[in-house]
Amino acid sequence: MASGVHHPPNPPALHSFQSAELLVESLALFVVKAQKEAIDRKGRFTIALSGGSLPKMLKGLIDNPAVKWDLWQVFYADERVVPLDDPDSNHLLCSQELFSKVPIPKENIHAIDVSLLDDLEELSDAYEKELIREFAQKDAARFPVFDLILLGMGPDGHTASLFPGHPLLTEEDRWVAYIEDSPKPPPKRITFTYPVINHAARVAFVAAGAGKADMLSKVLDHPEEGLPSSRVRPVYPGQLYWFVDAQAAAKLELPPTDFKL
C-alpha cells in the first residue's frame, strides 16, 4: 500500500499484568485473535517464535479448542546452530514446552536443516529459502509479512540473535543471517534480520520477572540508546506489543495500555 510508505511506525502497546498467570492467559487470547484474523483472510497462520523463557509463556495455547494447529506455519526467529535434540536448540525447547503437547503436524514446523550445521552460509541460505517457499507469491513483497512474531528480551537488551553493537543490526537485505560470535553461548546461530521482523503484521515481546525491570525501562523509555530490542519497530501498519508482568514493568515510565481484544 503506497499510502503507508512514509507513515511513521505505530507506537508500542504496553500490556502489563498483575501476575504471570494473567499474562499467559491474555497472551493466548491475543495469539488466537491473530490466528483467527489470518485464517479468515488467507486460510493459514504464519508465526515465528524465539527461545529463552518465551515458549513456556505459551502454555495457554495447550488444550485450547480455538487453536487451529493444522493451519499454523511455524518458523524460528532465531536458532542455535546445534542438532535439534541439543539442549541449546530453540526447536527442542519449543517442542518440549508446546509442540509435543498439541496436535500440530510436524511438517508445519520449520526447523533448520541439520545436514548444514558445518556451513553457516548454506544453513542461513537454506532457511531463507524456506521462508521464500512459504511467502513468495502468497504475500508478494520484498520481505515476508508474518502474521505474528513472538520475541523475548535478553538481559543485555538483545532479541532473537541480534546483539548490542553487532554488525547484523544494520543488515538491510538478507532475510536470515548467521552469527559466529554470539556473546552468549552457543556462539553460532542464525537469526531473522530487522527487515523481516519489522515487516510483520504484529510483533509481540514477552517479558516477565523482576530481572527484566532495568532493561525493560532502557528499551522502552530510552529507545534512543539503540538497544536491539528497541530497534523492533514494525513498519506501518504493523503493530508492536509488549506483554509484561507487574514485576518487569516496575521501573517503566511508559504508561500501560488496557488489554482488550
VENVENKA-V623319 format. One line per field, one symbol per residue. phi: phi as a letter, one per 40 degrees, with the letter a starting at -180 (. if undefined). psi: psi as a letter, one per 20 degrees, with the letter a starting at -180 (. if undefined). Layout:
phi=???
psi=???
This chain:
phi=.cccdbcccccccbbbbcacccddcccccccccccccccccagabbbbbbbgccdcccccccfbccccdcbcbbbbcaaccadcbcdccccccccccbccbbcccdccbccccccbccbccccccccccdccccbcgcbcacbcbccabbbbbcccgcafbbbdgcdccbcbbccbbbbbbdcbccccabaccddcdcbccbbbcbabhccccccccccccbcccgcdccccadcdcdbbbbbbcdcccdbccdccbdcac
psi=ohhigjpqqqqqpoopqhrhghggghggggghggggggghgjjropqqqaccighiijiiipkoiipmhijqoprphrqqmrqijqhiphggghgghfhijqlpphiionrqoiijhinhggghghhhhggghhhqggmorhqqnqhpppqrprijjqqcloqpjqhihjpigqhprqpilpipqqhprqqqrhhggjjqhpppqppqqhiigghhggghilhiikqghhionpqpjqqpqpoqrhghihjqhpqqppoq.
